Amino acid sequence: MEAETLGEFAATDPANRAASTMAIAANADSLASWLLPALAELHARHGMLFDIRTEDQDHSADLLRDGSVLGAITADAKPVQGCAVKKLGVMRYLPIASPAFVEKYFSDGLNAAALGQAPVLIFNRRDALQTRFMRAVTRAKLAPPIHYIPSSTAFIEATALGLGWAMAPAAMLAGPLVSGAVQTLAPERWLDVPMYWQHWTIRSPALTQLTGALLRAAAQDLQISDGTRHRR
């Protein structure tokens, strides 16, 4: 079954809507960390099907604007016209690399000279997190060597293998940090990215159920603005 457009979804008979495919946009890191359990719960309880469009959190709201999705997990707090916005929490990103990589490139600390020479991993050409981090640390415009790796899990594996350093979600790093496969470049440095759920303001029990499931999942797995976890 093809994913529904906004108009098709709004017109679907409520009795059949549970079996309809709901198109939503999500960034790859949310998909790899906290989103899937919420969707699995909805599928188990209500038979919902999903068409997930992966897009960078800074651009996922564009898919709402063109009507190709019903809702989007986004870093954009400004509501798209005709949409409601609910804050999910904060995704914290840590700068990580393998111990050998840190020894090779950052033995003198995190500075502009090291960041300008050390290879960096970037998800795709819309991924600005690493650039934002380098600018925050150095106040300089740097042009380091780049690997493009469009996979959240492969991103972390690539850092462990020494391909480069990267910004990775703290929620995905407990195992790699404890095992010593990766380490942070500077424990006092990170980037917090506020995340929001934007969705069309249409009367839909299924969309209401989806929104509730996402808010519950985010409350368990995302952070709040002071760096602590949401209360469970």
Buried (B, 14 or more C-beta within 10 A) or exposed (E): EEBBBBEEBBEBEEEEBBEBBBBBBBBBBBBBBBBBEBBEBBEEEBEBBBBBBBBBBBBBBBBBEEEBBBBBBBBBEEBBEEBBBEBBBBBBBBBBBBEEBBEBBBEEEBEBEBBBEBBBBBBEEEBBBBBBBBBEBBEEEBEBEEBEBEEBEBBBBBBBBBBBBBBBBBBBBEEBBEEEBBBBBEEEEBBBBBBBBBBBEBEBEBBEBBBEBBBBBBBBBBBBEEEEEBEE
